[in-house]
Amino acid sequence: MPEGRSKVICYSDVVPRYILMALSTALLLFALSTKVFAADQNVISNSAHFKSLNIAPMMNDPVHELIERHVRAIRTRDADRAYHLISVNQQESYGTSKKYWREVRDNMRLLFNHTSYKFLGQNHINGMVIQKVSMIDHDGKENLVIFRVKKDSADLWRIENIIVTSASDDRA
């Protein structure tokens, strides 16, 4: 450039476009990351609570509530809570929550490590409720778990027995 002249750059036209593009890109990225975070929180929330997949839940059904509390206790690895939801007869037969927990972990693997569940039919026999529950394992196989539930002397519903069936031939 010759010595008497200075270079004049006009920012009034170019800079606002770049600023607007940068701001809109940042806003778009923020919106996308917020949506992804919300989706992750929803997945975490669903897996943490492991709600049943009931299509038509029975409102205020004490048997369903008991089983949901028991399954939630097992899912959150709360041995004491799971132990206190079984019947007094079962508590006496196991002796401690630690022994009950070992039984659930070793012999009821589906209940211990299921990915989802839903309530099926319910039968009433001699003051007991037989609740069928479909549980999905990590391989996506659906298995039947049968909860035998009855009221105790304090008129509270307790789990009397749990039968875990397997759809695979190797465990039949």
Phi and psi in degrees as a GROMACS rama.xvg file:
@    title "Ramachandran Plot"
@    xaxis  label "Phi"
@    yaxis  label "Psi"
@TYPE xy
-67.874  156.876  PRO-2
-70.9275  -17.3654  GLU-3
-94.799  -7.8934  GLY-4
-108.741  144.144  ARG-5
-114.46  151.333  SER-6
-84.4414  126.078  LYS-7
-107.944  122.812  VAL-8
-108.173  128.876  ILE-9
-93.9014  105.012  CYS-10
-85.1855  -15.8256  TYR-11
-61.6468  -25.4648  SER-12
-99.2004  -38.5449  ASP-13
-86.1992  -47.1652  VAL-14
-62.6674  -45.7703  VAL-15
-58.2259  -34.8992  PRO-16
-63.7731  -45.1591  ARG-17
-65.1533  -39.7602  TYR-18
-64.9786  -44.9807  ILE-19
-63.8324  -41.0288  LEU-20
-64.5127  -42.4294  MET-21
-65.1773  -43.0702  ALA-22
-64.7214  -43.1151  LEU-23
-67.3878  -36.7628  SER-24
-65.0879  -43.8506  THR-25
-62.9978  -42.0407  ALA-26
-64.1944  -41.4214  LEU-27
-63.6537  -44.8301  LEU-28
-63.4674  -40.2683  LEU-29
-62.3035  -44.4276  PHE-30
-63.5888  -43.2022  ALA-31
-65.4123  -43.2265  LEU-32
-66.4864  -35.0782  SER-33
-64.658  -42.4462  THR-34
-65.7175  -41.8557  LYS-35
-64.1757  -42.7735  VAL-36
-61.9604  -42.9311  PHE-37
-63.741  -39.9226  ALA-38
-64.9848  -41.4995  ALA-39
-63.1448  -41.9875  ASP-40
-63.5412  -37.8834  GLN-41
-64.1513  -43.1947  ASN-42
-64.6427  -44.6461  VAL-43
-62.2555  -43.219  ILE-44
-61.8097  -44.2308  SER-45
-66.4263  -41.2122  ASN-46
-73.9218  -29.8052  SER-47
-70.9629  -35.9228  ALA-48
-93.4792  -24.8361  HIS-49
46.8529  59.6605  PHE-50
-65.3843  151.987  LYS-51
-72.572  157.732  SER-52
-96.6161  36.9507  LEU-53
-58.4652  129.087  ASN-54
-78.8665  -42.1031  ILE-55
-130.075  81.5782  ALA-56
-66.7596  145.552  PRO-57
-84.7014  117.119  MET-58
-68.0099  133.896  MET-59
56.3727  33.8706  ASN-60
-80.6735  112.772  ASP-61
-63.5435  -29.4702  PRO-62
-68.8661  -44.9904  VAL-63
-62.6516  -42.4557  HIS-64
-63.0378  -41.215  GLU-65
-62.3043  -47.7665  LEU-66
-64.9158  -40.4292  ILE-67
-62.3952  -41.3989  GLU-68
-64.4927  -40.6596  ARG-69
-65.5219  -46.7844  HIS-70
-63.6264  -39.9702  VAL-71
-63.8837  -39.9941  ARG-72
-63.7342  -41.0905  ALA-73
-67.557  -41.7976  ILE-74
-64.7044  -35.126  ARG-75
-91.0766  5.31952  THR-76
61.9545  39.7603  ARG-77
-100.267  88.4859  ASP-78
-62.4922  -41.8994  ALA-79
-63.3865  -43.3702  ASP-80
-65.4345  -44.2185  ARG-81
-61.5404  -41.3627  ALA-82
-63.6634  -39.4614  TYR-83
-75.573  -8.72134  HIS-84
-93.6137  -6.87211  LEU-85
-89.2932  164.521  ILE-86
-67.2238  162.037  SER-87
-62.4843  -38.9761  VAL-88
-58.7518  -44.4084  ASN-89
-67.7252  -39.8083  GLN-90
-61.134  -41.5842  GLN-91
-66.0068  -37.3548  GLU-92
-69.683  -33.6433  SER-93
-84.0042  -33.7406  TYR-94
88.4018  -52.1826  GLY-95
-136.545  160.411  THR-96
-66.2666  -29.3908  SER-97
-64.5918  -41.4253  LYS-98
-68.5411  -39.5933  LYS-99
-63.07  -43.3544  TYR-100
-60.9299  -41.0175  TRP-101
-62.1477  -40.5998  ARG-102
-63.4365  -45.3122  GLU-103
-63.4436  -47.164  VAL-104
-63.7574  -41.8993  ARG-105
-87.0775  -36.7194  ASP-106
-113.876  -3.89053  ASN-107
-128.653  54.9549  MET-108
-57.0782  -38.9223  ARG-109
-61.6618  -45.6083  LEU-110
-64.2219  -37.4035  LEU-111
-71.4848  -34.0454  PHE-112
-126.894  27.1061  ASN-113
-68.0239  161.255  HIS-114
-103.131  -31.0118  THR-115
-158.99  168.625  SER-116
-154.298  161.455  TYR-117
-149.622  148.341  LYS-118
-78.509  140.392  PHE-119
-112.315  -141.883  LEU-120
-71.7756  164.836  GLY-121
-137.849  132.267  GLN-122
-119.946  146.743  ASN-123
-113.141  119.547  HIS-124
-136.385  118.624  ILE-125
48.7869  48.4198  ASN-126
78.2512  2.28964  GLY-127
-108.468  156.127  MET-128
-116.006  128.185  VAL-129
-103.723  109.045  ILE-130
-106.885  121.626  GLN-131
-92.5925  135.758  LYS-132
-131.334  131.78  VAL-133
-93.8886  124.38  SER-134
-119.368  140.771  MET-135
-103.185  130.069  ILE-136
-90.3042  -177.263  ASP-137
-66.2181  -21.3281  HIS-138
-88.0676  -0.660188  ASP-139
86.6726  6.7696  GLY-140
-82.2621  139.284  LYS-141
-94.5035  129.909  GLU-142
-129.429  155.625  ASN-143
-98.0673  131.361  LEU-144
-121.362  130.287  VAL-145
-112.158  123.565  ILE-146
-105.189  125.397  PHE-147
-101.845  118.814  ARG-148
-125.245  139.776  VAL-149
-148.552  163.684  LYS-150
-81.4653  143.176  LYS-151
-93.6904  -172.725  ASP-152
-65.3018  -23.2824  SER-153
-89.3451  10.5495  ALA-154
64.6185  31.3703  ASP-155
-108.056  140.703  LEU-156
-74.0698  132.756  TRP-157
-134.929  153.049  ARG-158
-83.4133  120.013  ILE-159
-88.1236  -36.7847  GLU-160
-159.349  149.851  ASN-161
-130.197  127.706  ILE-162
-116.775  119.458  ILE-163
-103.107  117.669  VAL-164
-97.8246  165.396  THR-165
-130.86  138.497  SER-166
-83.3266  -15.2462  ALA-167
-82.2336  149.253  SER-168
-72.8976  -24.384  ASP-169
-72.557  -15.525  ASP-170
-111.022  3.86896  ARG-171
